[in-house]
Structure formats: C-alpha cells, structure tokens
Amino acid sequence: MDVTEVRIKKTVREFDPNAKENLLAWASVTFDQSFVIHNVKIVDTPKGLSVLMPSRKMKDGEIKDIAHPLNIETRRKIEQAVVTEYKK
C-alpha cells in the first residue's frame, strides 16, 4: 500500500515554548488513490516534528488511536510522506 497523496492544513496557533507539543497542521493521507485517513496531526515536540494518528478520548480519559499502521515500516512511510509535504 503506497501513499499517493497528502493534503496539509496548517493551523494558525501561536507557538508556546512551554507546551509539551504544539499543533502545527492537520493532514489527510490517501493510499493507493482508494483509501484516506483524515485528522492526522503534525506537532512540534522538543525532539522535533512528530506525526500523530487520529485519536479519540475515551470516557475514562485514555486516548486511543482510531486508525494506525500495524508495523514500523508503514508508520515510517506515512511519517516521511506527511513531513515532506508539510515542509514544502
């Protein structure tokens, strides 16, 4: 499964140097021109840019991913495509 399109929507939030992470943008990732995942976050962390899969806060306060890759190779492929498109 290949990433065939990434769409980026940058946010208009101010950078907070004290925040654990700062939301920079939202992404939609399309695979093989037939499947899309919306609400992928691009955040700035002390370690650099990070790509977070869509998630939902449960009643008990736990945050769970709604959709996510099942292996590290796919995760890296998605992260690389999203960060590359964000930096354009």
C-alpha positions, 0 to 999 in steps of 0.5 A: 500500500503506497501513499499517493497523496497528502493534503496539509492544513496548517493551523494558525496557533501561536507557538508556546515554548512551554507546551509539551507539543504544539499543533502545527497542521492537520493532514489527510493521507490517501493510499493507493488513490482508494483509501484516506485517513483524515485528522492526522496531526503534525506537532512540534515536540522538543525532539522535533516534528512528530506525526500523530494518528487520529485519536479519540478520548475515551470516557475514562480519559485514555486516548486511543488511536482510531486508525494506525499502521500495524508495523514500523515500516508503514508508520515510517512511510506515512511519517516521511510522506506527511513531513515532506509535504508539510515542509514544502 
